[in-house]
Amino acid sequence: MEITPLGLGSWAMSGLGWEHAWGVTDDSQSIATIRRAVELGVNWIDTAPVYGHGHSEEVVGRAVRELPEADRPYVFTKCGLDWSSQDAMAPARKTMSGLAAQVDASLTRLGAERIDLLQVHWPPDEPLEEYWQQMLDLRASGKIRAAGVSNFDVHQLAAAEKLGHVDSLQPPLSLLRPDAADDVIPWCAAHDTGVIVYSPLESGLLTDLLPEQLPPDDWRAADSEFAARREQARPILARLRPVAARHGVPVAAIAVAWTLTRPGVTGAIVGARRPEQIDGWLAAGELPLEEM
């Protein structure tokens, strides 16, 4: 698959009623956002079953099916998180148990016959050799086009690669969290593994648009780690503003473009839930940044 430097993330399209909701969302706006991204040339969307406990996949599937077949983007999703607890707000359990059923459920929600890229969302406690072989079998069967992982370290990547090629890694990477550029991304470059980084804008912290007060139904409002990163982001934003002004683009575009300059990065996942939000970062795919 040849993917564009920027892909659309759908976490924020997930709706209410689960642990990491972003507040009230409008499905029609979410679908309009997907259409806007595709119209502007973005050719892949990243989602996950756990986002809204299936809701995000359903929205993505509906939006993609409404597009002409020739215009439909690649759809990347994930597996390995179980939210079947009676408490909808409880953390999902990391498990690859019942992988075949997980995949079938995603295919149903997406309205698809095949998943372009299936990623292990978080390393579970089960033996890697067992679940990675299942991923390889799914790829061999044609049920998924590519098999990848997310949030894996170098040792886990190496262990999986011994069994069969890891097509992609999805690590966090931003000006606030640059560590992946020191270890897992170089490993991927050496093993012909694609890298699609997530949270380049740190859930809005590097957009220069985030309000000081967030609604209580937004997961960021009560997250202590998010609050700590907010303080760390302030001096970074101060340095980004003059760079953005020189290029005539929003601060968000500079923050995303920085991730694309890291050697070994294939693309960056950037979230949005309203069409106009895409305009804030789309220029990142073509910005010629220089080291300072």
C-alpha positions as CSV (number, residue, x, y, z in Angstrom):
1,M,0.0,0.0,0.0
2,E,1.2,3.5,-0.9
3,I,-0.1,5.8,1.8
4,T,-0.2,9.6,2.0
5,P,2.0,11.2,4.6
6,L,-1.1,12.1,6.7
7,G,-3.9,9.9,7.7
8,L,-7.1,10.7,9.5
9,G,-7.6,9.4,13.1
10,S,-11.1,8.7,14.2
11,W,-10.7,8.4,18.0
12,A,-12.5,11.7,18.6
13,M,-15.5,10.5,16.5
14,S,-16.3,7.8,19.1
15,G,-19.2,9.4,21.0
16,L,-20.1,9.3,24.6
17,G,-20.5,6.4,27.1
18,W,-17.0,5.0,27.4
19,E,-13.9,5.7,29.3
20,H,-12.0,7.8,26.8
21,A,-14.8,9.8,25.2
22,W,-14.1,13.2,23.8
23,G,-17.4,14.6,24.7
24,V,-20.5,15.0,22.5
25,T,-20.0,14.1,18.9
26,D,-22.2,14.5,15.8
27,D,-22.0,11.5,13.4
28,S,-23.0,13.6,10.4
29,Q,-20.1,16.0,11.2
30,S,-17.8,13.0,11.6
31,I,-18.8,11.7,8.2
32,A,-18.4,15.1,6.6
33,T,-14.9,15.2,8.2
34,I,-14.0,11.9,6.5
35,R,-15.3,13.1,3.2
36,R,-13.3,16.4,3.5
37,A,-10.1,14.5,4.3
38,V,-10.6,12.2,1.2
39,E,-11.4,15.2,-1.0
40,L,-8.2,16.8,0.1
41,G,-6.1,13.7,-0.8
42,V,-5.8,11.8,2.5
43,N,-6.0,8.1,1.5
44,W,-6.2,6.3,4.8
45,I,-8.2,6.3,8.0
46,D,-7.1,4.8,11.4
47,T,-9.7,3.5,13.8
48,A,-10.2,0.9,16.5
49,P,-13.0,-1.3,17.9
50,V,-12.6,0.2,21.4
51,Y,-13.2,3.8,20.2
52,G,-16.8,4.2,21.4
53,H,-17.1,0.4,21.8
54,G,-17.6,-0.1,18.1
55,H,-19.1,3.3,17.3
56,S,-16.1,4.8,15.6
57,E,-15.7,1.8,13.3
58,E,-19.4,2.0,12.4
59,V,-19.1,5.7,11.5
60,V,-16.0,5.1,9.4
61,G,-17.6,2.2,7.7
62,R,-20.7,4.2,6.8
63,A,-18.6,7.1,5.5
64,V,-16.4,4.9,3.4
65,R,-19.3,3.0,1.9
66,E,-21.0,6.2,0.8
67,L,-18.0,7.2,-1.3
68,P,-17.5,6.0,-4.9
69,E,-15.5,2.8,-4.8
70,A,-12.5,4.4,-6.6
71,D,-12.3,7.1,-4.0
72,R,-12.4,4.9,-0.9
73,P,-9.5,5.3,1.5
74,Y,-7.6,2.4,3.1
75,V,-9.1,1.6,6.5
76,F,-6.7,0.6,9.3
77,T,-8.1,-0.8,12.6
78,K,-6.9,-2.7,15.6
79,C,-7.6,-5.7,17.9
80,G,-6.8,-6.9,21.4
81,L,-8.9,-4.8,23.7
82,D,-12.0,-6.3,25.3
83,W,-14.7,-3.9,26.8
84,S,-17.2,-6.6,27.7
85,S,-17.2,-5.6,31.3
86,Q,-20.7,-4.6,32.7
87,D,-19.3,-1.2,33.5
88,A,-19.0,0.7,30.2
89,M,-16.6,3.2,31.8
90,A,-14.2,0.5,33.0
91,P,-10.8,0.2,31.3
92,A,-10.8,-2.3,28.5
93,R,-8.9,-5.6,29.0
94,K,-5.8,-6.3,26.9
95,T,-6.4,-9.7,25.4
96,M,-6.0,-11.4,22.0
97,S,-8.4,-14.2,23.1
98,G,-11.1,-14.8,20.4
99,L,-9.1,-12.9,17.7
100,A,-11.2,-14.4,14.9
101,A,-14.4,-13.2,16.5
102,Q,-12.8,-9.7,17.1
103,V,-11.9,-9.4,13.4
104,D,-15.4,-10.6,12.3
105,A,-17.0,-8.0,14.5
106,S,-14.8,-5.3,13.0
107,L,-15.6,-6.4,9.5
108,T,-19.3,-6.2,10.3
109,R,-19.1,-2.8,11.8
110,L,-17.0,-1.5,8.9
111,G,-19.2,-3.2,6.3
112,A,-16.0,-4.6,4.6
113,E,-14.8,-7.9,3.4
114,R,-11.2,-7.3,4.3
115,I,-9.2,-5.1,6.6
116,D,-6.4,-3.2,5.0
117,L,-4.2,-3.1,8.1
118,L,-5.0,-4.9,11.4
119,Q,-2.8,-3.8,14.4
120,V,-2.4,-5.3,17.9
121,H,-3.5,-2.2,19.9
122,W,-1.5,-2.8,23.0
123,P,0.8,-5.8,23.9
124,P,-1.4,-8.3,25.9
125,D,-0.3,-10.7,28.6
126,E,-0.7,-13.7,26.4
127,P,2.4,-15.3,24.8
128,L,3.4,-13.2,21.8
129,E,4.2,-16.3,19.7
130,E,0.6,-17.5,19.9
131,Y,-1.2,-14.3,19.0
132,W,1.3,-13.1,16.4
133,Q,1.0,-16.4,14.6
134,Q,-2.7,-15.9,14.5
135,M,-2.1,-12.4,12.9
136,L,0.1,-14.0,10.3
137,D,-2.5,-16.6,9.6
138,L,-5.1,-13.9,9.0
139,R,-2.8,-12.2,6.6
140,A,-2.1,-15.4,4.7
141,S,-5.8,-16.1,4.5
142,G,-6.5,-12.7,2.9
143,K,-8.8,-11.6,5.7
144,I,-6.4,-8.8,6.4
145,R,-4.1,-7.2,3.9
146,A,-1.3,-6.3,6.4
147,A,-0.4,-7.2,10.0
148,G,1.0,-4.6,12.4
149,V,1.4,-3.6,16.0
150,S,1.0,-0.6,18.2
151,N,2.8,0.5,21.3
152,F,5.4,-2.4,21.0
153,D,9.0,-2.0,22.2
154,V,12.1,-3.2,20.3
155,H,12.2,-6.6,22.1
156,Q,8.5,-7.3,21.2
157,L,9.1,-6.2,17.6
158,A,12.1,-8.5,17.3
159,A,10.2,-11.5,18.7
160,A,7.3,-11.0,16.3
161,E,9.6,-10.5,13.3
162,K,11.2,-13.9,14.0
163,L,7.9,-15.6,13.3
164,G,6.8,-13.4,10.4
165,H,7.2,-9.9,9.0
166,V,5.8,-7.0,11.0
167,D,4.2,-4.8,8.3
168,S,3.9,-1.7,10.5
169,L,4.3,-0.1,13.9
170,Q,2.1,2.6,15.4
171,P,4.0,4.4,18.2
172,P,3.4,7.7,19.9
173,L,5.6,10.5,18.5
174,S,5.4,14.3,19.1
175,L,7.6,17.2,20.2
176,L,6.4,16.3,23.7
177,R,7.2,12.5,23.3
178,P,10.1,12.1,20.9
179,D,11.5,8.9,22.4
180,A,10.2,6.6,19.6
181,A,12.7,8.2,17.2
182,D,15.5,6.8,19.3
183,D,14.7,3.1,19.4
184,V,11.6,1.6,17.8
185,I,11.5,3.8,14.7
186,P,15.2,3.0,13.7
187,W,14.4,-0.7,14.3
188,C,11.5,-0.4,11.8
189,A,13.7,1.4,9.3
190,A,16.2,-1.4,9.5
191,H,13.6,-4.1,9.0
192,D,11.4,-2.6,6.3
193,T,8.6,-2.0,8.7
194,G,6.3,1.0,8.1
195,V,5.8,3.5,10.9
196,I,2.5,5.5,11.3
197,V,2.9,7.6,14.4
198,Y,0.0,8.7,16.6
199,S,-0.7,11.7,18.7
200,P,1.5,14.2,16.9
201,L,-0.7,17.0,18.3
202,E,-0.9,15.4,21.8
203,S,-4.7,15.4,21.8
204,G,-4.9,19.1,21.0
205,L,-2.1,20.3,23.2
206,L,0.1,21.3,20.2
207,T,-2.6,23.1,18.3
208,D,-2.6,26.4,20.2
209,L,-6.4,26.2,20.1
210,L,-7.3,24.1,23.1
211,P,-9.5,26.0,25.7
212,E,-8.3,26.0,29.3
213,Q,-11.5,24.4,30.5
214,L,-12.8,21.2,28.9
215,P,-16.3,19.8,29.4
216,P,-16.5,17.1,32.1
217,D,-17.5,14.4,29.5
218,D,-14.2,14.9,27.7
219,W,-11.5,12.4,29.0
220,R,-8.9,15.1,28.9
221,A,-10.6,17.1,31.6
222,A,-9.8,14.7,34.5
223,D,-6.6,13.1,33.1
224,S,-3.6,14.0,35.3
225,E,-1.1,12.9,32.7
226,F,-2.8,15.2,30.1
227,A,-2.6,18.1,32.6
228,A,1.1,17.5,33.2
229,R,1.8,17.5,29.4
230,R,-0.2,20.7,29.1
231,E,2.4,22.5,31.2
232,Q,5.2,20.9,29.2
233,A,3.6,22.0,26.0
234,R,3.5,25.8,26.8
235,P,7.2,26.5,26.1
236,I,7.1,24.3,23.0
237,L,4.1,26.3,21.6
238,A,6.0,29.5,22.2
239,R,8.8,28.3,20.0
240,L,6.4,27.0,17.3
241,R,4.5,30.2,16.9
242,P,7.2,32.2,15.0
243,V,8.0,29.1,12.8
244,A,4.3,28.8,11.9
245,A,4.1,32.5,11.2
246,R,7.1,32.3,8.8
247,H,5.4,29.5,6.9
248,G,2.0,31.0,7.0
249,V,0.4,28.0,8.5
250,P,-1.3,27.1,11.9
251,V,0.9,25.9,14.7
252,A,-0.6,22.4,14.4
253,A,0.9,22.0,10.9
254,I,4.4,22.6,12.2
255,A,4.0,20.2,15.1
256,V,2.8,17.4,12.7
257,A,5.4,18.2,10.1
258,W,8.1,17.8,12.7
259,T,7.1,14.1,13.1
260,L,7.3,13.5,9.4
261,T,10.9,14.8,9.2
262,R,12.0,12.0,11.6
263,P,13.9,9.3,9.6
264,G,11.9,6.1,9.3
265,V,8.5,7.7,9.7
266,T,6.0,6.7,7.0
267,G,3.1,8.7,8.0
268,A,1.3,10.5,10.8
269,I,-2.2,9.9,12.2
270,V,-4.0,13.2,12.9
271,G,-7.4,13.3,14.5
272,A,-10.4,15.5,13.7
273,R,-14.1,15.4,14.2
274,R,-15.1,18.5,12.3
275,P,-14.2,19.3,8.6
276,E,-12.5,22.6,9.4
277,Q,-10.1,20.9,11.8
278,I,-8.4,19.2,8.9
279,D,-7.4,22.6,7.4
280,G,-5.3,23.2,10.6
281,W,-2.9,20.4,9.8
282,L,-3.2,19.3,6.2
283,A,-0.3,21.6,5.1
284,A,2.1,19.5,7.3
285,G,2.5,16.9,4.5
286,E,4.4,19.4,2.3
287,L,6.2,21.7,4.8
288,P,10.0,21.9,4.2
289,L,11.2,22.3,7.8
290,E,14.9,22.8,8.7
291,E,16.8,21.9,11.8
292,M,17.3,24.7,14.3
